[in-house]
Amino acid sequence: MNNHNEDKRHLRSLNTRKKLLEAAREVFLQEGFQKATISQMINKASIGYGTAYVHFGGKEDLLIVLMEGVMERFFEIAEISFLPKSKQEAEEIVRKQANDFLKMAEAERDMMQVFEQAIGVSSLVSDKWKAIREKFIQRISKDVAYAQQNGLARSGVNHEIVARGWFFTNEMYLWEIVRDEHHSSVEEIARTITSVYVTGLYL
């Protein structure tokens, strides 16, 4: 009996969390990060203040959870299995990843604009972004090391520095796309940066 009540409470709690996150997303998109308040989110979600604070300490916490959700989808692109047999195959995989990554920035432009504002003003959000960035760099680093171990890429370069440089290139274009500052197509950007990267790294 007790278990049943606990399950119901757990479900209610998950539901409240979901409602609050959906409301937060709407408020952030409407108001931007700085103007958005947790009161607006609580009112939109129609839940009590006490309940809201059980789940989240403030609007930064809500934004971080939303950011993790969006960036998880970006990370799925980075996690595509990378086992190329040739330089040409490596270039195809990397180009597809860069293209999908930048296309995703285009699709998520509105929410990414909110993230950019938040990264600029909140050290909590900025630290979270750095942690997300490191996760990407570690993943790319593994791919570079694989290519080096298999005689496809130059072995004399530090795979982590290479990975960092490659991620920063992609990230710079990501923010340009989010700000709508780029004048080339995503395909052209992906093709060009991949070509330069692969030519420099691969044998």
C-alpha positions as CSV (number, residue, x, y, z in Angstrom):
1,M,0.0,0.0,0.0
2,N,2.7,2.4,1.1
3,N,4.7,1.7,-2.1
4,H,1.6,2.5,-4.2
5,N,1.4,5.9,-2.6
6,E,5.1,6.5,-3.0
7,D,4.8,5.7,-6.8
8,K,1.9,8.1,-7.1
9,R,3.8,10.8,-5.3
10,H,6.9,10.1,-7.5
11,L,4.8,10.4,-10.7
12,R,3.2,13.6,-9.5
13,S,6.6,15.0,-8.7
14,L,7.9,14.1,-12.2
15,N,4.8,15.7,-13.7
16,T,5.3,18.9,-11.7
17,R,9.0,19.0,-12.8
18,K,8.0,18.5,-16.5
19,K,5.3,21.2,-16.2
20,L,7.7,23.7,-14.7
21,L,10.4,23.0,-17.4
22,E,7.9,23.5,-20.2
23,A,6.7,26.7,-18.6
24,A,10.3,27.9,-18.1
25,R,11.1,27.2,-21.8
26,E,8.2,29.3,-22.9
27,V,9.0,32.2,-20.5
28,F,12.7,32.1,-21.5
29,L,11.8,32.3,-25.2
30,Q,9.4,35.1,-24.6
31,E,11.4,37.2,-22.1
32,G,15.0,36.3,-22.7
33,F,17.2,35.1,-19.8
34,Q,17.7,38.3,-17.9
35,K,14.1,39.4,-17.8
36,A,12.6,36.0,-17.1
37,T,11.6,35.4,-13.5
38,I,10.9,32.1,-11.7
39,S,7.5,33.7,-10.6
40,Q,6.4,33.9,-14.2
41,M,7.3,30.3,-14.7
42,I,5.5,29.1,-11.6
43,N,2.4,31.0,-12.5
44,K,2.5,29.6,-16.1
45,A,2.9,26.1,-14.7
46,S,0.1,26.7,-12.2
47,I,1.9,25.1,-9.3
48,G,2.7,26.3,-5.8
49,Y,5.9,28.2,-4.9
50,G,6.9,25.7,-2.3
51,T,6.5,22.8,-4.8
52,A,8.6,24.7,-7.4
53,Y,11.5,25.3,-5.0
54,V,11.5,21.6,-4.0
55,H,12.6,20.9,-7.6
56,F,14.7,23.9,-8.6
57,G,16.7,26.5,-6.7
58,G,16.0,29.3,-9.3
59,K,15.8,30.2,-12.9
60,E,19.5,29.2,-13.5
61,D,18.8,25.6,-12.4
62,L,15.8,25.5,-14.8
63,L,17.9,26.9,-17.7
64,I,20.7,24.4,-17.0
65,V,18.3,21.4,-17.2
66,L,16.9,22.8,-20.5
67,M,20.4,23.3,-21.8
68,E,21.4,19.8,-20.9
69,G,18.4,18.5,-22.8
70,V,19.2,20.4,-26.0
71,M,22.9,19.7,-25.9
72,E,22.3,16.0,-25.3
73,R,20.8,16.0,-28.9
74,F,24.0,17.7,-30.2
75,F,26.1,15.1,-28.3
76,E,24.3,12.3,-30.1
77,I,25.9,13.6,-33.3
78,A,29.3,13.6,-31.7
79,E,28.8,10.0,-30.6
80,I,28.2,8.5,-34.1
81,S,30.6,5.6,-34.3
82,F,33.9,6.6,-35.8
83,L,35.8,3.7,-37.3
84,P,37.0,5.0,-40.7
85,K,39.2,2.8,-42.9
86,S,40.5,5.7,-45.1
87,K,41.1,9.4,-45.1
88,Q,38.1,9.8,-47.5
89,E,35.8,7.9,-45.2
90,A,37.0,9.9,-42.2
91,E,36.3,13.1,-44.1
92,E,32.7,11.9,-45.0
93,I,31.9,11.1,-41.3
94,V,33.4,14.3,-40.0
95,R,31.7,16.5,-42.6
96,K,28.3,14.8,-41.8
97,Q,28.9,15.5,-38.1
98,A,29.9,19.1,-38.6
99,N,26.9,19.6,-40.9
100,D,24.4,18.0,-38.5
101,F,25.9,19.9,-35.6
102,L,25.5,23.3,-37.3
103,K,22.0,22.4,-38.7
104,M,20.9,21.6,-35.2
105,A,22.1,25.1,-34.1
106,E,19.9,26.5,-36.9
107,A,16.9,24.4,-35.7
108,E,17.4,25.4,-32.1
109,R,18.3,29.0,-32.8
110,D,15.7,30.6,-30.4
111,M,16.6,28.5,-27.4
112,M,20.4,28.8,-28.1
113,Q,20.0,32.6,-28.1
114,V,18.7,32.3,-24.6
115,F,21.6,30.0,-23.6
116,E,24.1,32.5,-25.0
117,Q,22.6,35.4,-23.0
118,A,22.7,33.2,-19.8
119,I,26.3,32.1,-20.4
120,G,27.3,35.7,-20.6
121,V,25.7,36.7,-17.3
122,S,25.6,33.7,-15.1
123,S,28.8,31.9,-13.8
124,L,26.7,28.9,-13.0
125,V,25.5,28.6,-16.6
126,S,28.9,29.4,-17.9
127,D,30.5,26.7,-15.9
128,K,27.9,24.3,-17.1
129,W,28.6,25.2,-20.7
130,K,32.4,24.6,-20.1
131,A,31.5,21.1,-18.7
132,I,29.4,20.4,-21.8
133,R,32.2,21.6,-24.0
134,E,34.8,19.3,-22.3
135,K,32.5,16.3,-22.9
136,F,32.5,17.1,-26.6
137,I,36.3,17.6,-26.6
138,Q,36.9,14.3,-24.9
139,R,34.7,12.5,-27.4
140,I,36.5,14.1,-30.4
141,S,39.9,13.4,-28.8
142,K,39.0,9.7,-28.7
143,D,38.2,9.8,-32.5
144,V,41.5,11.6,-33.3
145,A,43.4,9.1,-31.2
146,Y,41.7,6.3,-33.1
147,A,42.7,7.7,-36.4
148,Q,46.3,8.1,-35.2
149,Q,46.5,4.6,-33.8
150,N,45.3,3.3,-37.1
151,G,47.8,5.1,-39.2
152,L,45.3,7.5,-40.8
153,A,46.3,10.7,-39.0
154,R,49.6,12.3,-38.2
155,S,50.9,10.8,-35.0
156,G,53.1,13.7,-34.0
157,V,50.3,16.0,-32.8
158,N,48.5,16.0,-29.4
159,H,45.1,14.6,-30.0
160,E,43.5,16.6,-27.2
161,I,44.8,19.9,-28.6
162,V,43.6,18.9,-32.0
163,A,40.2,18.0,-30.6
164,R,39.9,21.3,-28.7
165,G,40.8,23.3,-31.9
166,W,38.2,21.4,-33.9
167,F,35.5,21.8,-31.4
168,F,36.2,25.6,-31.0
169,T,35.9,26.0,-34.8
170,N,32.5,24.3,-34.8
171,E,31.4,26.3,-31.7
172,M,32.4,29.6,-33.2
173,Y,30.2,28.8,-36.3
174,L,27.5,27.5,-34.0
175,W,27.2,30.9,-32.3
176,E,27.4,32.8,-35.6
177,I,24.5,30.7,-36.8
178,V,22.6,31.3,-33.6
179,R,23.1,35.1,-34.0
180,D,22.2,34.8,-37.7
181,E,25.5,36.4,-38.6
182,H,26.8,34.0,-41.2
183,H,26.2,34.5,-44.9
184,S,27.2,31.1,-46.2
185,S,25.1,27.9,-46.1
186,V,25.6,25.4,-43.3
187,E,26.6,22.9,-46.0
188,E,29.4,25.2,-47.3
189,I,30.7,26.0,-43.8
190,A,30.7,22.3,-42.9
191,R,32.4,21.2,-46.1
192,T,35.1,24.0,-45.9
193,I,36.1,23.6,-42.3
194,T,36.1,19.8,-42.6
195,S,38.3,19.9,-45.7
196,V,40.8,22.1,-44.0
197,Y,40.8,20.1,-40.7
198,V,41.1,16.7,-42.4
199,T,43.8,17.9,-44.8
200,G,45.8,19.2,-41.9
201,L,45.4,16.1,-39.7
202,Y,45.1,13.1,-42.0
203,L,47.8,11.5,-44.1
